[in-house]
Amino acid sequence: MSIEELRKDSEELTKFIGEATRKRVKDALVGAKAEIDREVVNLEMKAKHAEERKHVQAKRYITELTEYAWDQSDKFVKLFVSLDGVQNLDESAVVVKFTERSMNLHVNNLNDKDYGLIVNNLLEPIDVVKSYRKIKNGLVAIYLKKAEDGKTWPSLTTIQKRLKDMQNQDLMPDKEDPQDALFKIMKKLYVQGDSKTKQMIAKTWTECQEKKMEA
């Protein structure tokens, strides 16, 4: 029964209470009204909490994922995204959309957060129909089906390939310091690139610096 109907019942009981002359009858009417009023309060609280949850969900922002690993076989390029607790979500909460040259991962409401990872400009085309994802313990594994079996991808994206090619071209022994040249290359691409390109360049630069420190 709706809150409005219950309120009407309560109002009518109030009238009956005012008209009752017998104590037992009045007490019974008062008890019935109190029970209905409690039900109204409970329904109002539930509606309030539902609205608050809806408001919180509407304000939830997508946390952009930047860390992932990738590997490949003859048939697939595989991406591995670590997310604690992702195995506890419903299958419908982890969605991956594929195009011939991109992958878009969306994870809905994991510990009250949404997560997203977009990889554009894949180096080679993929088979959208045969690409898929698996949810594992703390991990989302994404399988990009190569359009051409057996073809090795030297890089995941065209941006990464350009970085490697420009680095190999400009970092010759008779040229300036390799680190300075690499910095100039990345700076140029960073200024010209979109947000995803900038993210990719920043990630590549960090990896280069880590390798330098380990050497």
Summary of the structure (lengths in Angstrom):
residues: 215
radius of gyration: 30.4
end to end distance: 72.2
largest distance: 110.0
contacts: 556
relative contact order: 0.09
helix: 50%
strand: 27%
